[in-house]
Amino acid sequence: MVRIIIAILMMPWVAGFGLQFLFLIKAIYVQPRPLVHFAIGVGVYAFIWYFLLRKRGRGVWDTFEHELAHAIFCVLLFKKVRAFHADS
């Protein structure tokens, strides 16, 4: 019941976010120059990931990070974190 009330109260925020997103897309279309460095960084990361990181096995840190994301979203959605296992 609490989640439904929070969802209803967040509707104006989501609508405002959507409208601002449209203004952002228009501003990027008009002047894309500030995002050139960001696009270069994304390209470099994709290149490094594809050739170096994609084939390596999952370690403890990767599993810990993944499980931590689950735990954070449980807390944000008012759910109980039942267990946290991060081993390789």
Backbone as CSV, one residue per row, in Angstrom:
resi,resn,N_x,N_y,N_z,CA_x,CA_y,CA_z,C_x,C_y,C_z
1,MET,0.812,-1.195,0.000,0.000,0.000,0.000,0.861,1.266,0.000
2,VAL,1.964,1.217,0.753,2.859,2.376,0.827,3.475,2.649,-0.542
3,ARG,3.838,1.570,-1.259,4.444,1.749,-2.584,3.473,2.414,-3.551
4,ILE,2.200,2.083,-3.460,1.206,2.680,-4.350,1.065,4.171,-4.055
5,ILE,1.049,4.535,-2.795,0.945,5.952,-2.418,2.171,6.716,-2.908
6,ILE,3.353,6.145,-2.722,4.586,6.801,-3.190,4.570,6.939,-4.706
7,ALA,4.107,5.905,-5.406,4.036,5.967,-6.868,3.093,7.079,-7.323
8,ILE,1.964,7.219,-6.670,1.017,8.276,-7.035,1.609,9.650,-6.745
9,LEU,2.291,9.794,-5.617,2.891,11.086,-5.279,4.046,11.450,-6.206
10,MET,4.670,10.465,-6.826,5.805,10.735,-7.713,5.382,11.033,-9.152
11,MET,4.115,10.889,-9.478,3.646,11.136,-10.847,4.004,12.533,-11.366
12,PRO,3.783,13.609,-10.599,4.186,14.933,-11.106,5.689,15.034,-11.346
13,TRP,6.471,14.398,-10.500,7.919,14.417,-10.676,8.304,13.718,-11.971
14,VAL,7.688,12.579,-12.251,7.988,11.835,-13.472,7.573,12.642,-14.700
15,ALA,6.425,13.309,-14.638,5.980,14.141,-15.757,6.952,15.291,-15.990
16,GLY,7.379,15.939,-14.920,8.358,17.021,-15.051,9.682,16.526,-15.600
17,PHE,10.103,15.354,-15.164,11.341,14.766,-15.677,11.223,14.498,-17.168
18,GLY,10.084,13.986,-17.592,9.869,13.725,-19.019,9.924,14.992,-19.848
19,LEU,9.296,16.064,-19.356,9.325,17.335,-20.087,10.742,17.897,-20.163
20,GLN,11.477,17.836,-19.067,12.846,18.328,-19.078,13.724,17.499,-20.011
21,PHE,13.433,16.196,-20.090,14.190,15.338,-21.002,14.007,15.782,-22.451
22,LEU,12.795,16.183,-22.808,12.555,16.682,-24.166,13.354,17.954,-24.434
23,PHE,13.397,18.868,-23.463,14.201,20.083,-23.618,15.689,19.750,-23.745
24,LEU,16.142,18.745,-22.997,17.541,18.328,-23.068,17.883,17.783,-24.448
25,ILE,17.025,16.941,-24.994,17.255,16.383,-26.326,17.330,17.497,-27.359
26,LYS,16.444,18.492,-27.248,16.469,19.620,-28.184,17.766,20.405,-28.051
27,ALA,18.204,20.654,-26.823,19.448,21.409,-26.609,20.656,20.646,-27.159
28,ILE,20.675,19.333,-27.003,21.787,18.535,-27.541,21.766,18.568,-29.063
29,TYR,20.586,18.517,-29.643,20.468,18.560,-31.103,20.961,19.894,-31.656
30,VAL,20.648,20.982,-30.949,21.043,22.312,-31.411,22.541,22.525,-31.244
31,GLN,23.118,22.071,-30.133,24.540,22.296,-29.868,25.169,21.025,-29.283
32,PRO,25.601,20.082,-30.138,26.142,18.808,-29.643,27.596,18.879,-29.184
33,ARG,28.286,19.990,-29.392,29.719,20.081,-29.097,30.098,19.718,-27.656
34,PRO,29.350,20.122,-26.619,29.770,19.768,-25.253,29.804,18.262,-24.977
35,LEU,29.131,17.461,-25.788,29.103,16.023,-25.542,30.169,15.250,-26.308
36,VAL,31.028,15.948,-27.046,32.054,15.264,-27.836,32.993,14.482,-26.928
37,HIS,33.447,15.069,-25.845,34.364,14.376,-24.939,33.691,13.179,-24.269
38,PHE,32.432,13.331,-23.932,31.680,12.221,-23.356,31.576,11.060,-24.346
39,ALA,31.275,11.374,-25.597,31.151,10.337,-26.636,32.493,9.644,-26.863
40,ILE,33.578,10.395,-26.831,34.912,9.788,-26.976,35.183,8.845,-25.809
41,GLY,34.851,9.257,-24.597,35.048,8.398,-23.437,34.232,7.120,-23.513
42,VAL,32.981,7.216,-23.962,32.154,6.022,-24.127,32.767,5.092,-25.162
43,GLY,33.262,5.649,-26.251,33.896,4.831,-27.297,35.149,4.133,-26.809
44,VAL,35.980,4.844,-26.060,37.207,4.246,-25.522,36.873,3.142,-24.529
45,TYR,35.908,3.385,-23.659,35.517,2.348,-22.706,34.964,1.123,-23.426
46,ALA,34.123,1.320,-24.446,33.561,0.192,-25.197,34.671,-0.607,-25.868
47,PHE,35.664,0.072,-26.415,36.797,-0.590,-27.058,37.583,-1.423,-26.043
48,ILE,37.900,-0.825,-24.900,38.658,-1.542,-23.857,37.849,-2.719,-23.330
49,TRP,36.557,-2.520,-23.089,35.732,-3.612,-22.580,35.670,-4.762,-23.582
50,TYR,35.473,-4.438,-24.869,35.307,-5.486,-25.870,36.576,-6.324,-26.026
51,PHE,37.730,-5.674,-26.015,38.967,-6.409,-26.276,39.679,-6.915,-25.025
52,LEU,39.433,-6.341,-23.863,40.170,-6.744,-22.661,39.291,-7.319,-21.553
53,LEU,38.139,-6.757,-21.308,37.377,-7.102,-20.114,36.263,-8.122,-20.334
54,ARG,35.804,-8.294,-21.553,34.628,-9.136,-21.762,34.917,-10.607,-21.550
55,LYS,36.141,-11.054,-21.754,36.462,-12.476,-21.669,36.909,-12.928,-20.284
56,ARG,37.171,-11.997,-19.408,37.652,-12.403,-18.092,36.505,-12.968,-17.263
57,GLY,36.840,-13.846,-16.350,35.826,-14.473,-15.513,35.293,-13.531,-14.458
58,ARG,34.164,-13.878,-13.921,33.571,-13.090,-12.848,34.310,-13.377,-11.550
59,GLY,34.720,-12.330,-10.882,35.414,-12.478,-9.613,34.509,-12.124,-8.457
60,VAL,35.100,-12.133,-7.283,34.338,-11.816,-6.075,33.833,-10.373,-6.137
61,TRP,34.657,-9.452,-6.615,34.258,-8.054,-6.655,33.057,-7.842,-7.577
62,ASP,33.049,-8.496,-8.740,31.923,-8.356,-9.662,30.637,-8.881,-9.033
63,THR,30.736,-10.030,-8.366,29.569,-10.612,-7.718,29.100,-9.727,-6.563
64,PHE,30.043,-9.197,-5.783,29.701,-8.313,-4.670,28.958,-7.080,-5.182
65,GLU,29.478,-6.475,-6.239,28.866,-5.279,-6.803,27.447,-5.583,-7.310
66,HIS,27.268,-6.723,-7.948,25.955,-7.104,-8.466,24.953,-7.320,-7.327
67,GLU,25.377,-8.042,-6.309,24.486,-8.312,-5.181,24.199,-7.049,-4.381
68,LEU,25.168,-6.145,-4.291,24.959,-4.874,-3.606,23.897,-4.045,-4.321
69,ALA,23.897,-4.084,-5.651,22.863,-3.370,-6.414,21.476,-3.923,-6.065
70,HIS,21.359,-5.259,-5.952,20.084,-5.847,-5.555,19.670,-5.365,-4.159
71,ALA,20.613,-5.341,-3.232,20.306,-4.927,-1.865,19.881,-3.463,-1.806
72,ILE,20.546,-2.608,-2.565,20.200,-1.180,-2.577,18.781,-0.990,-3.099
73,PHE,18.428,-1.691,-4.174,17.080,-1.543,-4.709,16.034,-2.131,-3.775
74,CYS,16.372,-3.172,-3.038,15.437,-3.683,-2.025,15.156,-2.615,-0.978
75,VAL,16.184,-1.945,-0.518,16.013,-0.895,0.494,15.209,0.267,-0.086
76,LEU,15.508,0.664,-1.321,14.782,1.778,-1.941,13.314,1.467,-2.166
77,LEU,12.986,0.198,-2.362,11.597,-0.198,-2.602,10.920,-0.757,-1.354
78,PHE,11.547,-0.513,-0.199,10.990,-0.909,1.099,10.771,-2.412,1.207
79,LYS,11.677,-3.182,0.618,11.633,-4.642,0.736,12.722,-5.082,1.703
80,LYS,12.541,-6.239,2.299,13.526,-6.764,3.238,14.640,-7.473,2.457
81,VAL,15.889,-7.164,2.813,17.023,-7.868,2.225,17.148,-9.184,2.970
82,ARG,16.870,-10.275,2.291,16.824,-11.587,2.949,18.211,-12.208,3.099
83,ALA,19.086,-12.025,2.126,20.427,-12.603,2.190,21.361,-11.794,1.296
84,PHE,22.636,-11.909,1.565,23.646,-11.229,0.758,24.813,-12.193,0.608
85,HIS,24.913,-12.825,-0.539,25.997,-13.789,-0.801,26.843,-13.271,-1.936
86,ALA,28.140,-13.117,-1.682,29.058,-12.645,-2.722,30.320,-13.498,-2.675
87,ASP,30.254,-14.619,-3.360,31.448,-15.442,-3.498,31.652,-15.775,-4.970
88,SER,32.820,-16.257,-5.305,33.119,-16.492,-6.721,32.675,-17.809,-7.218
